[in-house]
Amino acid sequence: MTTNTILLLLLSILIAGGLSYFQYYYKAKTKSRVNLVLVFLRFLSIFGILLLMINPIMSRKILETIKTPLPIVVDNSSSIIDLNAKETALELFKKLYQNKDLQEKFDLQSYQFDSDFQQSELFDFKGTQTNLDEVAKNLKSTYKNSTFPTVLITDGNQTSGNDYVYSFDPNNKVYPLIVGDTTKFLDLKISQLNANKYAFHKNKFPVEVFLSYSGNKNVNADLSISQGNSILSKQTVSFSPSKKSEIISVLLPADKVGLQVFKAKITSNQKEKNTYNNSKNFAVEVIDQKTNIGIVSTLNHPDIGALKRAIEANAQRKVTIVKPNSINLLQDYNVLILYQPTTEFKSIFEKNKLAGINTFIVTGNSTDFNFLNQQQSGLTFKMSSQKEDYLAEFNSQFNLFAIDNLGFENFPPLQNAFGTITTNGTVSTLLSSKIRNIETNAPLLTFVENQGKRSAFLLGENLWKWRMQSHIDKQSFENFDVFVDKIIQFLASNNSKKSLVVNHENFYNSGESIEISAQFFNKNYEFDEKARLTISVTNVKSKQNKNYDLLKGNNSFKANLDGLLAGAYNFSVQELNSKTRYSGQFEILDFDIEKQFVNPDLEKLNQLATQTQGKVHYPNQVDALIKTLLDDENYKVVQKEIIAKTPLIDWVLLLILILILLASEWFLRKYNGML
């Protein structure tokens, strides 16, 4: 409190005392005890009002105790039950979380994780995936810039996410508390199976089976692949203490059209603790038609190779690269990609007027734009001889087909001639162009429909740089290849526009996210945000039916069907206002990844503990873990002194007290006839 405030308070006391004495004692004809009480009441009320006017700042010291956070993270996946460790995990959590000494030293926080990470003190061990990488990310975010230990009650068997060993902060100790039997048992396992989603009728398709063995003696096993009651392939595999794995490749016949479900199984005469991981179902859709795409070009350019690789990433597509004068029958192709057309393409355009094949035209520095103006009417080009770099800008309102933004704005520019491009007729632009940061209002990737014929235009060369950039961003070509595949799929079909478009897979693995998305368009073929979509799902075998609402997302409606049991399902999506309906089917394959494990992953958890300078503990060592945490001098309780400053005018009680004093004074005067 400052000197000025103290002087003002003393002056307030003198003023309050003087006024009270003068009014009730000095001028009073009779001096009684009532007068003294009135003097006191008036003094307090005047002094209180003056205090509020001075408004001194009141300071008080608060001691705050800050404890080091101690996250206790419990694995809530179903593998804990499969390893008979549920009761152990619950007992360990209870012993740690209710320990009085730990509560006194640490700020205990309890979490659970499976595919997600969340705060919880209750665990049901029903998670279908295990993602320890998600634990690391969330702990870093929650306790940013803090030093703290973590207790991890888990079997360490991860089924999704990045390798968790190096995901955790190396400066914060992790103490894995391993649950599950670490005794090594003899176990044969199909650890991975690779097969294409699609195969062509009357062809053979490859299947790659990765087998692993855990044991200390020589074992002979039989690997069989069957469909229904028919065994399609069978062979013997040998394992030994020095030979723990084997990769088997087989070719299976695609004799039936449609979704075909197969089963791979490994058996031996040895007794195993876990036989669930001895078999794995997989499905292949056998199709009887292949889309042929012809890339017509007079140039050798990296774009042609990038297009070919992207298109043929889908096994349903076959790409042939030809020169304009080498094509005999245009009818051999479902889609023509005309790369930088010049007058040499004249015969192609003439023949295609009769053939009516959809085209994908790519322009660039070698394109003859005057010739192109003569051969098509969708776009009009007025181009100069000057070259220009064009950046892409994604159009989120594009609705010819569902497509995500791959980060086109960050892709390298495409190069084309500088000039003016005018669109004619029905044109839908997916990507518009920019020169540096200036919008040109011209298309970069656009689609034209005219009298049932579809065309796509990519107005710039160096598309191969986009594919490389996509790989840098996503560590995979898949996103870019799917983007190109959707363009080809659109061009390969001349079907009339449908008001209800539904996207789904033909089969899913149990435990995976099962999502079905749909788009509904009005009569102008504009995305209708007010549509009301529902989906009805029926199990083919049990006839059990479930209904869901599709929720609006970004330019589509989606329904999440997680929780469905393995089996075949029919489904129907309906728009309630127009009664438009789409029917389809899918199959959920019986595969529980959490049941693939026999033991905890001791090696990975030891690596994690070493990486973070922690230590692995077992259930019978929980007391030693508690002692380690209590004895660690790096984690101390800190007392922080906080000085809280409050203006007196914020004290509501003082105002109430002044009102009480004034009311009491009035009542006394009234009672004694002094009013």
C-alpha positions in Angstrom: 0.0 0.0 0.0 1.5 3.4 -1.0 2.1 6.4 1.3 -0.6 8.4 -0.5 -3.2 5.7 0.1 -2.3 5.6 3.8 -2.5 9.4 4.1 -5.9 9.3 2.4 -7.1 6.6 4.7 -6.1 8.6 7.8 -7.8 11.7 6.3 -10.9 9.6 5.7 -10.9 8.5 9.4 -10.7 12.1 10.5 -13.5 13.2 8.1 -15.8 10.3 9.1 -15.1 10.8 12.8 -15.6 14.6 12.6 -18.8 14.5 10.7 -20.3 11.8 12.9 -19.3 13.6 16.2 -20.6 17.0 14.9 -24.0 15.6 13.8 -24.9 13.3 16.7 -22.9 14.4 19.7 -21.8 18.0 19.4 -25.2 19.4 18.3 -27.2 17.0 20.4 -29.3 18.5 23.3 -29.1 15.3 25.3 -26.1 13.0 25.2 -27.2 9.4 25.7 -25.9 6.0 24.7 -28.1 6.1 21.6 -26.1 9.1 20.4 -22.9 7.2 20.8 -24.3 4.2 18.8 -25.5 6.6 16.1 -22.0 8.3 16.0 -20.4 4.8 15.6 -22.8 3.7 12.8 -22.5 7.0 10.9 -18.7 6.9 11.3 -18.5 3.4 9.8 -20.9 4.2 6.9 -19.1 7.4 5.9 -15.7 5.7 6.3 -16.9 2.8 4.1 -18.1 5.2 1.4 -14.7 7.1 1.5 -12.9 3.8 1.3 -14.8 2.9 -1.9 -13.9 6.3 -3.4 -10.2 5.9 -2.5 -10.3 2.3 -3.8 -7.1 0.9 -2.3 -5.5 -2.2 -3.9 -5.6 -5.1 -1.4 -2.9 -7.7 -1.8 -2.8 -11.3 -0.4 -0.4 -14.1 -0.8 -1.5 -17.5 -2.1 0.7 -20.6 -2.0 -0.1 -22.9 -5.0 1.3 -26.5 -5.0 2.3 -27.7 -8.5 2.8 -31.4 -8.9 4.5 -33.2 -11.8 1.8 -34.9 -14.1 1.9 -38.7 -14.2 -0.2 -40.1 -17.0 -1.2 -43.7 -16.4 -2.1 -45.0 -19.9 -4.0 -48.3 -20.2 -4.2 -50.4 -23.4 -8.0 -50.8 -24.0 -7.7 -53.1 -27.0 -9.2 -56.5 -27.1 -5.8 -58.2 -27.3 -5.5 -57.6 -23.5 -8.5 -60.1 -23.1 -7.1 -62.5 -25.7 -3.8 -62.6 -23.7 -5.8 -63.3 -20.5 -4.5 -60.0 -19.0 -7.7 -58.1 -18.3 -7.8 -58.6 -14.5 -4.0 -58.0 -14.2 -4.3 -54.7 -16.1 -7.2 -53.5 -14.0 -5.4 -54.5 -10.8 -2.2 -52.7 -11.8 -4.1 -49.6 -12.7 -6.0 -49.6 -9.4 -2.8 -50.1 -7.4 -1.0 -47.2 -9.2 -3.9 -44.8 -9.4 -5.0 -45.2 -5.7 -1.5 -45.1 -4.2 -1.5 -42.3 -1.6 2.3 -41.6 -1.9 2.0 -41.2 -5.7 -1.1 -39.0 -5.3 0.9 -36.8 -2.9 3.9 -36.4 -5.2 2.2 -36.5 -8.7 -0.8 -35.2 -10.4 -2.2 -38.6 -11.5 -4.0 -38.6 -14.8 -5.6 -41.8 -16.3 -6.0 -42.4 -20.0 -7.1 -45.3 -22.3 -6.1 -46.0 -25.9 -7.0 -48.3 -28.7 -7.4 -46.7 -32.1 -8.0 -43.4 -30.3 -6.7 -41.8 -27.1 -8.9 -40.4 -24.4 -9.1 -39.6 -20.7 -10.9 -42.4 -18.7 -10.9 -44.3 -15.5 -13.1 -47.1 -16.9 -11.9 -49.8 -19.3 -13.8 -52.4 -21.3 -11.0 -53.8 -23.5 -13.1 -53.9 -26.6 -10.9 -51.7 -28.9 -10.4 -53.2 -32.4 -7.1 -51.5 -33.1 -4.0 -50.6 -31.1 -2.3 -47.3 -31.9 0.6 -46.4 -29.5 1.7 -43.7 -31.9 -1.5 -41.8 -31.1 -0.6 -42.0 -27.4 2.8 -40.3 -28.1 1.2 -37.6 -30.1 -1.5 -36.7 -27.6 0.9 -36.8 -24.6 3.2 -34.4 -26.4 0.3 -32.1 -27.2 -1.3 -32.2 -23.7 1.9 -31.8 -21.7 3.8 -29.5 -24.0 7.1 -28.1 -22.6 6.7 -30.3 -19.4 9.0 -32.9 -18.0 7.0 -35.9 -16.7 7.1 -39.7 -16.6 4.5 -42.0 -18.2 3.4 -45.4 -17.1 2.2 -47.5 -20.0 0.1 -50.6 -19.1 0.1 -52.6 -22.4 1.1 -55.7 -24.3 3.0 -53.5 -26.8 1.3 -55.1 -29.9 0.5 -52.3 -32.3 -1.8 -52.8 -35.2 -2.0 -49.3 -36.7 -0.1 -46.1 -36.8 3.6 -45.3 -37.1 6.4 -47.1 -35.2 5.9 -45.9 -31.7 9.4 -46.5 -30.4 10.7 -43.1 -31.7 7.3 -41.3 -31.4 7.6 -40.6 -27.7 9.6 -37.6 -26.4 13.1 -39.0 -25.5 13.4 -36.4 -22.7 10.4 -37.8 -20.8 10.7 -41.3 -19.3 8.3 -44.0 -20.3 7.9 -47.0 -18.0 6.2 -49.9 -19.9 4.3 -52.1 -17.5 4.0 -55.3 -19.5 0.8 -57.4 -19.3 0.4 -60.8 -20.9 2.3 -64.1 -20.7 5.9 -63.6 -21.9 6.5 -67.3 -22.1 7.4 -68.3 -25.6 4.9 -70.7 -27.2 5.1 -72.6 -30.5 3.1 -70.6 -32.9 2.5 -70.7 -36.7 1.1 -67.5 -38.1 0.0 -65.8 -41.4 1.5 -62.5 -40.6 0.5 -60.8 -43.9 -1.3 -61.6 -47.1 -1.1 -59.6 -50.3 -3.6 -59.9 -53.1 -4.9 -57.4 -55.7 -8.4 -56.1 -55.2 -9.3 -56.9 -58.8 -8.6 -59.8 -61.2 -9.7 -60.4 -64.8 -12.0 -63.2 -65.7 -10.2 -66.3 -67.1 -6.8 -64.9 -66.0 -4.7 -65.9 -63.0 -4.0 -63.5 -60.2 -1.0 -63.6 -57.7 -1.3 -64.1 -54.0 1.6 -63.6 -51.6 1.5 -65.1 -48.1 3.9 -64.2 -45.4 4.3 -67.0 -42.8 6.1 -66.7 -39.5 7.1 -69.2 -36.9 7.9 -69.0 -33.1 9.4 -72.1 -31.5 12.5 -74.1 -30.8 12.1 -77.2 -32.9 11.8 -78.2 -36.5 8.2 -78.1 -37.8 6.6 -79.1 -41.1 3.3 -77.2 -41.9 0.8 -77.2 -44.8 -0.3 -74.0 -46.4 -3.6 -74.3 -48.2 -5.8 -71.7 -50.1 -9.4 -72.7 -50.5 -12.7 -71.3 -51.7 -15.7 -72.9 -50.1 -15.0 -76.6 -50.0 -12.5 -76.5 -52.9 -8.8 -76.4 -52.2 -7.2 -74.4 -54.9 -3.5 -74.6 -53.7 -1.6 -76.6 -51.1 2.1 -76.9 -50.3 4.3 -78.0 -47.5 6.5 -75.5 -45.7 9.4 -76.3 -43.3 10.4 -74.2 -40.3 13.3 -74.5 -37.8 14.9 -72.4 -35.0 17.1 -70.8 -37.7 14.3 -70.4 -40.3 11.5 -68.4 -38.7 9.7 -67.0 -41.8 8.7 -67.9 -45.3 7.1 -66.1 -48.2 4.9 -68.2 -50.5 3.6 -66.9 -53.8 0.9 -68.7 -55.7 -1.2 -68.0 -58.8 -5.0 -68.6 -58.5 -7.5 -68.9 -61.3 -10.2 -66.2 -61.7 -12.9 -68.6 -63.0 -16.0 -66.8 -61.7 -17.1 -63.2 -62.2 -18.0 -61.1 -59.1 -16.7 -60.9 -55.5 -14.8 -64.1 -54.6 -13.8 -64.9 -51.0 -10.9 -67.2 -50.3 -9.3 -68.6 -47.2 -5.5 -69.1 -46.6 -4.7 -71.5 -43.7 -1.6 -73.0 -42.2 -1.8 -76.3 -40.2 0.6 -78.7 -38.6 0.5 -81.6 -36.2 1.9 -79.4 -33.4 -0.4 -78.1 -30.6 -0.6 -74.3 -30.6 -1.9 -71.9 -28.0 -3.4 -69.5 -30.6 -4.9 -71.0 -33.8 -6.9 -67.9 -34.8 -3.8 -66.4 -36.5 -3.4 -69.6 -38.6 -6.0 -68.5 -41.1 -6.9 -65.4 -43.0 -9.8 -64.6 -45.4 -9.3 -62.4 -48.4 -11.4 -61.3 -51.3 -10.9 -60.5 -54.9 -13.4 -59.0 -57.3 -13.2 -60.8 -60.7 -14.2 -58.5 -63.6 -14.8 -59.5 -67.2 -13.9 -56.2 -68.8 -10.8 -54.2 -69.0 -10.6 -50.5 -69.9 -8.1 -49.8 -72.7 -6.6 -46.3 -72.8 -4.6 -45.1 -75.7 -2.0 -42.3 -75.2 -1.5 -40.7 -78.5 1.6 -38.5 -78.8 4.4 -37.5 -81.2 6.6 -36.5 -78.3 8.8 -38.3 -75.8 7.9 -36.6 -72.5 8.0 -37.6 -68.8 4.3 -36.8 -68.6 3.5 -39.8 -70.7 5.3 -42.2 -68.4 3.6 -40.5 -65.3 0.2 -40.9 -66.9 0.8 -44.5 -67.8 2.0 -45.5 -64.3 -0.9 -43.6 -62.6 -3.5 -45.2 -64.8 -2.2 -48.7 -64.6 -2.0 -48.5 -60.8 -5.6 -49.7 -61.2 -5.4 -53.2 -62.5 -8.6 -52.6 -64.5 -6.8 -50.3 -66.9 -4.4 -51.1 -69.7 -2.5 -48.2 -71.4 -1.0 -48.3 -74.9 1.3 -45.6 -76.2 0.9 -44.9 -79.9 1.7 -42.3 -82.5 -1.1 -40.6 -84.4 -0.4 -42.5 -87.7 -0.1 -45.9 -86.0 -3.7 -46.3 -84.8 -5.8 -48.7 -87.0 -9.1 -48.9 -85.0 -10.1 -46.3 -82.5 -12.7 -48.8 -81.3 -9.9 -50.7 -79.6 -9.8 -48.0 -77.0 -12.3 -46.8 -74.3 -10.5 -43.5 -73.7 -8.0 -41.5 -75.9 -5.4 -39.3 -74.2 -4.3 -36.8 -76.9 -1.0 -35.4 -75.7 -0.2 -32.0 -77.1 -2.1 -32.4 -80.4 -0.8 -30.9 -83.7 -1.8 -31.2 -87.3 -0.5 -34.8 -87.3 -3.6 -35.6 -85.1 -6.0 -34.6 -87.9 -6.8 -38.2 -88.8 -7.5 -39.1 -85.2 -10.0 -36.2 -84.7 -11.7 -37.1 -88.0 -12.1 -40.8 -87.2 -13.3 -40.0 -83.7 -16.2 -37.9 -85.0 -17.7 -41.2 -86.0 -16.3 -43.4 -83.2 -17.4 -41.0 -80.5 -14.7 -42.0 -78.0 -14.2 -39.7 -75.0 -10.9 -37.8 -75.0 -8.5 -36.4 -72.5 -6.5 -33.5 -74.2 -3.3 -32.4 -72.6 -1.7 -29.1 -74.0 1.7 -27.6 -73.6 4.5 -25.8 -75.3 4.3 -28.0 -78.4 0.5 -27.8 -78.9 -0.9 -26.3 -82.1 -3.8 -24.3 -80.6 -5.1 -23.0 -84.0 -5.5 -26.7 -85.1 -7.1 -27.5 -81.7 -9.7 -24.7 -82.2 -10.7 -26.2 -85.5 -11.2 -29.7 -84.1 -13.2 -29.1 -80.9 -15.7 -26.4 -79.7 -15.5 -26.8 -75.9 -12.7 -24.3 -75.4 -11.4 -21.5 -77.5 -7.7 -20.7 -77.4 -6.1 -17.3 -78.3 -2.5 -18.0 -77.4 0.8 -16.3 -78.0 4.2 -17.8 -78.5 5.3 -16.8 -75.0 5.5 -19.5 -72.3 4.0 -19.1 -68.9 3.9 -21.1 -65.6 0.4 -21.7 -64.2 -0.4 -22.6 -60.6 -3.5 -24.6 -59.7 -6.5 -23.5 -57.5 -8.9 -26.2 -56.4 -12.7 -25.7 -56.9 -14.5 -27.1 -53.9 -17.9 -26.8 -55.7 -16.9 -29.3 -58.4 -19.5 -32.1 -58.4 -19.1 -34.3 -61.5 -17.4 -36.9 -59.2 -16.1 -36.9 -55.7 -12.6 -35.7 -55.4 -10.4 -34.5 -52.5 -8.0 -31.6 -52.7 -4.5 -33.2 -52.8 -2.9 -29.8 -52.0 -3.0 -28.7 -55.7 -2.2 -25.1 -54.6 1.2 -26.3 -53.4 2.0 -28.3 -56.5 4.7 -27.1 -59.0 3.3 -25.0 -61.8 2.4 -26.4 -65.2 3.8 -24.8 -68.3 1.6 -23.7 -71.2 1.5 -20.9 -73.8 0.4 -17.5 -72.5 -3.0 -16.3 -73.8 -6.8 -16.3 -73.3 -8.9 -19.4 -72.9 -12.7 -19.1 -73.3 -15.1 -21.9 -72.2 -18.2 -22.8 -74.3 -21.2 -24.8 -73.5 -21.5 -27.1 -70.5 -18.1 -26.9 -68.7 -17.2 -28.0 -65.2 -13.8 -26.8 -63.9 -12.0 -28.8 -61.2 -8.8 -26.6 -61.2 -8.5 -23.0 -62.3 -5.2 -21.3 -63.1 -3.2 -18.6 -61.4 -0.1 -16.8 -62.6 1.9 -16.4 -59.4 -0.8 -15.1 -57.1 -3.0 -13.5 -59.8 -6.2 -15.4 -60.7 -6.6 -15.7 -64.5 -10.3 -16.8 -64.3 -9.3 -19.5 -66.8 -9.4 -23.3 -66.4 -6.4 -25.5 -65.8 -8.3 -28.8 -65.6 -11.8 -28.8 -66.9 -14.5 -31.2 -68.2 -16.8 -30.6 -71.2 -20.0 -32.5 -72.0 -21.5 -32.1 -75.5 -24.3 -34.3 -76.9 -23.4 -37.2 -74.7 -19.7 -37.0 -75.4 -17.2 -36.2 -72.6 -13.9 -34.5 -72.9 -11.3 -33.4 -70.3 -8.6 -30.7 -70.8 -5.4 -30.3 -68.8 -3.9 -27.0 -70.0 -0.3 -27.4 -69.2 2.6 -29.9 -69.4 4.9 -31.3 -66.6 2.2 -33.3 -64.9 4.9 -35.7 -63.8 6.1 -33.0 -61.3 2.6 -33.2 -59.6 3.0 -37.0 -59.2 6.4 -36.6 -57.6 5.2 -33.8 -55.3 2.3 -35.9 -54.2 4.7 -38.7 -53.3 6.9 -36.2 -51.3 3.8 -34.9 -49.4 2.1 -38.3 -48.7 5.0 -40.8 -49.0 3.0 -42.6 -51.6 1.8 -42.2 -55.2 -1.6 -43.6 -54.3 -3.5 -40.3 -53.8 -2.3 -38.9 -57.2 -3.0 -42.2 -58.9 -6.6 -42.3 -57.6 -7.0 -38.7 -58.8 -6.0 -39.7 -62.3 -8.1 -42.9 -62.1 -11.2 -40.9 -61.3 -10.7 -38.8 -64.4 -10.3 -41.9 -66.5 -13.3 -43.5 -64.8 -15.4 -40.4 -65.6 -14.3 -40.5 -69.3 -14.7 -44.2 -69.6 -18.4 -44.0 -68.9 -21.1 -42.3 -71.0 -23.9 -43.1 -68.5 -26.4 -40.3 -68.0 -26.0 -38.2 -64.9 -27.5 -39.8 -61.8 -29.1 -37.8 -59.1 -27.9 -40.2 -56.3 -24.2 -41.3 -56.5 -23.0 -43.8 -53.8 -19.3 -44.7 -53.2 -18.4 -47.9 -51.3 -16.0 -50.8 -51.3 -17.1 -54.3 -52.2 -15.4 -55.8 -49.1 -13.9 -54.7 -45.8 -11.9 -56.4 -43.1 -13.6 -56.6 -39.7 -12.2 -54.0 -37.4 -11.5 -51.5 -40.2 -13.5 -48.3 -40.6 -16.6 -49.0 -42.8 -17.7 -45.8 -44.4 -20.2 -45.3 -47.2 -20.5 -41.9 -48.8 -23.1 -40.5 -51.2 -23.9 -37.4 -53.2 -27.4 -36.2 -54.2 -27.9 -33.7 -57.0 -30.9 -31.6 -57.9 -32.4 -31.3 -61.4 -29.7 -28.8 -62.4 -27.1 -31.4 -61.2 -26.0 -29.2 -58.3 -25.1 -30.7 -55.0 -28.2 -30.6 -52.8 -27.1 -29.8 -49.2 -30.8 -30.1 -48.0 -31.1 -33.7 -49.1 -32.2 -36.3 -46.4 -30.3 -39.5 -47.0 -30.8 -42.8 -45.0 -29.2 -46.2 -45.4 -30.7 -49.5 -44.6 -28.2 -52.4 -44.1 -29.3 -56.1 -43.9 -27.2 -59.1 -43.1 -27.8 -61.7 -45.8 -27.6 -64.7 -43.4 -29.4 -63.5 -40.3 -31.7 -61.0 -42.0 -31.0 -58.5 -39.2 -31.6 -55.0 -40.4 -30.1 -51.7 -39.2 -30.9 -48.1 -40.3 -28.6 -45.1 -40.3 -28.7 -41.4 -41.3 -26.1 -40.2 -43.6 -24.5 -37.0 -42.2 -23.5 -34.1 -44.3 -19.7 -33.6 -44.8 -17.6 -31.7 -47.3 -19.6 -31.9 -50.5 -21.0 -35.4 -49.6 -23.0 -37.3 -47.1 -21.4 -40.1 -45.0 -22.5 -43.0 -42.8 -20.1 -44.9 -40.5 -21.1 -48.6 -40.2 -18.4 -49.6 -37.7 -19.6 -52.4 -35.4 -21.1 -54.7 -38.0 -20.3 -58.4 -37.7 -18.4 -60.3 -40.4 -20.7 -61.5 -43.2 -22.4 -60.5 -46.4 -24.7 -57.4 -46.4 -27.2 -55.9 -48.8 -27.8 -52.1 -48.4 -30.1 -49.5 -49.8 -29.5 -45.7 -49.7 -32.6 -43.5 -50.1 -33.3 -39.8 -50.5 -36.4 -39.3 -48.4 -37.8 -36.2 -50.3 -37.5 -37.6 -53.9 -37.7 -41.3 -52.9 -34.6 -41.9 -55.1 -32.9 -45.1 -54.2 -29.5 -46.9 -54.7 -29.0 -50.6 -53.8 -25.7 -52.4 -53.5 -23.9 -55.1 -51.5 -20.6 -55.5 -49.6 -18.9 -58.2 -47.5 -17.1 -57.9 -44.2 -14.3 -60.5 -43.9 -13.8 -62.3 -40.6 -10.4 -61.0 -39.5 -9.7 -59.7 -36.0 -6.1 -58.3 -36.0 -6.1 -58.1 -32.2 -6.3 -61.9 -32.0 -3.1 -62.4 -34.0 -0.7 -62.2 -31.0 0.5 -64.9 -28.6 2.9 -62.8 -26.5 3.5 -59.1 -25.6 6.0 -57.4 -27.9 8.8 -57.3 -25.3 11.4 -56.3 -27.8 9.6 -53.1 -28.9 8.7 -52.1 -25.3 12.4 -52.6 -24.2 13.4 -50.3 -27.1 10.9 -47.7 -26.1 12.1 -47.8 -22.5 15.8 -47.5 -23.6 15.0 -44.7 -26.0 13.3 -42.6 -23.2 15.7 -43.6 -20.4 12.8 -45.5 -18.6 12.6 -49.1 -17.6 10.4 -52.1 -18.4 8.5 -53.6 -15.5 6.4 -56.7 -15.1 3.2 -57.0 -13.0 5.1 -58.5 -10.0 7.4 -55.5 -10.1 4.8 -52.8 -9.7 6.0 -52.0 -6.1 9.5 -51.4 -7.5 8.0 -49.1 -10.2 6.2 -47.1 -7.5 9.5 -46.8 -5.5 11.4 -45.7 -8.7 8.9 -42.9 -9.3 8.8 -41.8 -5.7 12.7 -41.8 -5.4 13.3 -39.9 -8.7 14.5 -36.4 -7.7 13.7 -35.0 -11.1 10.1 -34.9 -10.2 9.5 -32.6 -7.2 6.5 -30.9 -5.8 6.9 -27.1 -6.3 5.2 -24.4 -4.2 4.5 -21.3 -6.1 3.7 -18.0 -4.3 1.1 -16.0 -6.0 0.2 -12.4 -4.9 -3.4 -11.6 -5.7 -4.2 -7.9 -6.0 -7.9 -6.9 -5.7 -9.3 -3.4 -5.8 -11.5 -2.7 -2.8 -14.3 -1.6 -5.0 -14.7 -5.2 -6.1 -15.7 -6.2 -2.6 -19.4 -6.5 -2.8 -19.6 -7.3 0.9 -18.3 -3.9 1.8 -21.2 -2.3 -0.2 -23.7 -4.6 1.6 -22.2 -3.6 5.0 -22.6 0.1 4.2 -26.2 -0.4 3.3 -26.8 -2.4 6.6 -25.1 0.4 8.6 -27.3 3.1 7.0 -30.4 1.0 7.5 -29.5 0.4 11.1 -28.9 4.1 11.7 -32.3 5.0 10.2 -34.1 2.4 12.2 -32.5 3.6 15.5 -33.4 7.2 14.8 -37.0 6.2 13.8 -37.4 4.0 17.0 -36.2 6.8 19.3 -38.3 9.5 17.7 -35.3 11.4 16.2 -36.9 11.7 12.7 
